Amino acid sequence: MKRYLYPLLRVALGAIFVYASFHKILRPDQFADGINNYHILPVFLVNLVALTLPWIELMFGMFLIFNFKAPAASLAVTIMMVVFIIAMISAWMRGIDTGCGCFSNEGEAISIKEVVRDSGFLIMSLFVFAGSIRNGSKENSQAETL
Amino acid sequence: MSLRKTILSMVIWGLLASAVGLCVNLVHPHKIEFIRTPPPPTVDDPAIPDPIEIDVLMANNFYAMGEYLFVDSRPRVQYERGHIEGAVNLPWEALEKYYDPLQPVLKSKPALVVYCDGAACDSSHNLAKKLIQKGFPEVYVFFGGWEEWKEMDLPIKEGLS
């Protein structure tokens, strides 16, 4: 059972990131407005982030699904989760009425529900990162033995 | 793989994905400017009078009369999530983009009622002042805005009007 947990979580996390990237890639204009509503980034950076972040999510999500560069992908995903959670808490505490923008460009305003959900994803990504590092070490030691 | 190599790999692949995203934007049907235009400067001219502020009861009276056009000054995403029924969206932060196509609608009513989220936001006040500067004779600011309108269970709509 434990053997299957790492690949299962890796693929699930990858699928979440691939899915989350779709609406942002399809509607960069709406995603940019969503980022702007957080009032965290300087205005000149908003569109650049809106254009690049979804593709980073998509690519590292695919990497996790296909177990390619898994340590780098899980590290990137972990960093993104930390940033998303900080951004959400910051917007929530400042009382900014904005949607999360996580899985759609509309939806309910940020609440504790989204923060808890993303914290769950963060725990998943930390587990996958640790697993990918461990797997990488095993592969290296096997290669050395051979 | 060492942590250093992992970080390097992440950065290189991340830059590659970013480059793809920037290139795709060139041919995207919903393409955006690479650098976002900052919001217009606020009107500081003392010759331009301040807009009259109204509360939710007055706003509801104006709404019921039907002769006032409600103008939502929040960004398009927030407007799509919900707005006062019948209100048009003129986002303060993208005024230049939305003003021209909306001008005939704005001029079709004798008076405008501008609102944003609530008392804490200032985009309704900024927009109202700009509209007065542009020559609109009667512009009000509903300072309770979207939050107060929702609390009072008054007519709202989701999506684009």
Interface residues (C-beta under 8 A of the other chain):
Chain A: I25 L26 R27 P28 D29 Q30 A32 D33 G34 N36 N37 V43 F44 V46 N47 L48 A50 L51 T52 L53 P54 W55 I56 L58 M59 F60 F63 K69 P71 A72 A73 L75 A76 G95 D97 T98 G99 G101 N105 E106 G107 A109 I133 G136 N140
Chain B: M1 T6 I7 S9 M10 W13 G14 L16 A17 S18 V20 G21 L22 V24 N25 H28 H30 K31 I32 E33 F34 I35 R36 T37 P38 P39 P75 R76 V77 Q78 E80 R81 E93 D117 A120 W146 E147
